[in-house]
Amino acid sequence: MSSIRASHILLMYAGSMRSTASRSKAEAEQQIGDIHQKITGGADFAALARAHSDCPSGSSGGDLGAFGRGQMVKAFEDAAFALDVGSVSDVIETPFGYHVIQRTG
């Protein structure tokens, strides 16, 4: 498998890589946990991405397009490639903050 497609929701915190957020790490972890719970409860991933994600991809529902191995930070890549299409990850921490990933292709 050379590439997959995924969407994500990113919550940055003060001090995370490239962060513009003022929330604390604990606040980000709490908020991403709440978002993850909503998704696993059936809420619309793209709508939550548009409302909450700190990544520019949020405006397009979190869609990152297609990517291959070596294009994302390792923890993100490992989680995304391990998902079945349509599945949603647990909360993943990277240097950029906290993510919830949905594999879309």
N, C-alpha and C positions, 0 to 999 in steps of 0.2 A: 504494500500500500504506500503510494508515494505522497499523497496529500489527503487531507480531510477538510471539512468545513465545519466551523463552529461559531457560536455567538457567546458572549460573556457579559457579565455585569461586574464592574470593578468599583470597589470602594477604597479610595486612597485615605491616608491619614497623615497628620503632621509628621514629617520625617521620612515618609516612604519615598521611594525613588520617583523623581519628576513630579512630586505631589504639589498640588495647589490647594489641597484640603486643609481645613483647620481642625477637623474632628480628631480626637485622640485615637490611638490604636484600639483601646478598649471600646470606644464608641463605634468605631468602624466594624469591629468584630461582632458587636451586638446587633448593629444594623444589618450586616450581611446575613447574619443568622436568621433575623426576622424575614428578610427577603427570600432566603432559601426555603424557609417554612411555607411562605406564601406560594412559591413555585411548586413545591412538593404537594401542596394542597390544591393545586389545579389552576393557580393564577397564570395569566399570560406573561410568558418570559419577555417577549419583545416590549410589551407595555411597561413592565417593571424596569427594563433596561433603559428605555427612554426617560422614565421618571427619576431613576436613581444613579445610573452608572456615571462614574467620573471619567470614563474613557470616551474619546470622540466618537467611537463606534456606537455609543448609546443612542445617538440621534437616528441611527438606522436600526434600532432594535437590538443593538449589541453585536450585529453581524460583523465578523472578522474576515469573511470570505474564506477562500481555500488557502491552506498553508501546509508546508511539509515539515519534516523533522529538522531541527536546527534553526528554525525561524522564530521560535518563542522561547522564553526562559524554561528551563528544564522541568520544574514542578508543574507549570501550566501545560507544557507539551505532554508530559507523562499522563496527566489526568485526562486531557482531551483525547489522546490516542487510545486510552483504555476504555472510553465510553462507547456504548452502542449508539447507533444513529437514533436520535430522539431522546436519548437519556440525558440526565442532568447530574453534574458532579456534586459531591459534598463541597463545603467551603474549602478553597485552596488558598494558601498564603504564598505570595511571591514577594520579591523586593518592592514591587509596585503597590502592594496592598492585598486586599482580599477579593477573591473572584468566586463566582458561580459560573460554571461553563455548561453550555448545552451543545451537544454535537448535532449538527444539522445535515451532515453529508459525509 
